[in-house]
Amino acid sequence: MKATHLQQGEDAEVACCDYLKTQGLRLVEKNYSGRQGEIDLIMRDKSMLVFIEVRFRKNNLFGGGLESITPSKQFKLRKTAELYLQQHSKYKNARFDVVSMSKNNQTNNNEEEYTFDWVTNAF
């Protein structure tokens, strides 16, 4: 059965979170929502709070994930992050990262593998 677009996005976020954990980050919160929008992952990198936008692409025919983050999307992410920081004032240092993902290939057990392009301090 073919996965829905929503399910593919959720699977990509889980895979991204697992990847970032192997890179030393710790999960704080998933899918934080505010009036302006949603932040896919909020993680800690040592003492730094990291707001992460996950972009999944089946292919790069229409551009990669990083190029798909418009100034309008950046504005919404910043506003949502500001709300989060107001509610969680213990965090002093923060940054925005983007992880652009694409399908790599199928494994023998039909588990998807991804290629990750992690951009720290993306904007």
C-alpha positions in Angstrom: 0.0 0.0 0.0 1.3 3.4 -0.9 2.0 5.9 1.9 0.0 9.1 2.0 1.7 12.5 1.6 1.1 13.1 5.3 2.5 9.7 6.3 5.6 10.3 4.2 6.2 13.6 6.0 5.7 12.0 9.4 8.1 9.2 8.5 10.7 11.7 7.3 10.5 13.7 10.5 11.0 10.5 12.6 14.0 9.5 10.4 15.4 13.1 10.7 15.0 13.1 14.5 16.8 9.7 14.7 19.6 11.0 12.4 20.1 14.1 14.5 20.1 12.0 17.7 23.0 10.0 16.3 24.8 13.4 15.7 24.5 14.2 19.4 21.3 16.3 19.6 18.6 15.6 22.1 14.9 15.9 21.3 12.9 18.6 23.3 9.7 18.7 21.4 8.1 17.6 18.1 5.5 19.6 16.0 5.3 22.7 18.2 2.4 24.9 17.0 1.7 28.5 17.4 -0.6 31.0 15.7 1.9 31.6 12.9 2.8 28.0 12.2 4.6 24.9 13.3 8.2 23.9 14.1 8.9 20.4 13.1 11.6 19.6 15.7 13.0 21.4 18.7 16.2 19.9 19.9 19.2 20.7 22.1 22.8 20.8 20.8 24.7 21.1 24.1 23.5 24.4 25.6 22.0 25.6 22.2 18.3 25.2 21.5 17.8 24.3 17.9 14.6 24.9 15.9 14.6 22.5 13.0 12.6 22.6 9.7 12.5 19.3 8.0 12.1 19.3 4.2 11.5 16.0 2.4 11.8 15.7 -1.4 11.2 12.6 -3.5 13.5 14.2 -6.0 15.1 17.6 -6.7 13.4 18.3 -10.0 11.7 21.4 -8.6 14.6 22.4 -6.3 15.9 21.1 -3.0 14.4 21.4 0.4 16.5 24.4 1.4 15.4 26.4 -1.6 11.7 25.8 -0.6 12.0 27.9 2.5 10.7 31.2 1.4 11.1 34.5 3.3 7.5 34.1 4.4 8.2 30.7 5.8 11.2 32.0 7.6 9.1 34.8 9.1 6.5 32.3 10.4 9.2 30.1 11.9 10.8 33.0 13.7 7.5 34.1 15.1 6.7 30.6 16.3 10.1 30.3 17.8 9.7 33.6 19.6 6.4 32.3 21.1 8.2 29.1 22.2 11.0 31.1 23.8 8.5 33.3 25.7 6.9 30.2 27.1 10.2 28.6 27.9 12.4 31.4 29.2 15.1 29.1 30.5 16.6 28.9 27.0 19.0 31.7 26.2 20.8 30.6 23.0 18.9 29.4 19.9 19.5 28.8 16.2 17.5 27.7 13.1 18.6 24.6 11.2 17.2 23.0 8.1 17.5 19.3 7.2 16.7 18.6 3.6 16.0 14.9 3.0 15.6 12.8 -0.1 15.0 9.1 -0.7 18.1 7.2 -1.2 16.9 3.7 -2.1 14.9 0.8 -0.9 16.5 -1.7 1.5 15.8 -5.4 1.3 13.1 -5.2 4.0 11.4 -2.3 2.2 12.5 0.2 4.8 13.3 3.6 3.3 16.7 5.1 3.5 17.3 8.8 3.3 20.1 11.2 2.4 20.4 14.1 4.8 21.7 17.5 4.1 21.9 19.3 7.4 22.4 23.1 7.3 23.1 24.7 10.7 22.4 28.3 11.3 20.4 28.3 8.0 18.8 31.7 8.5 
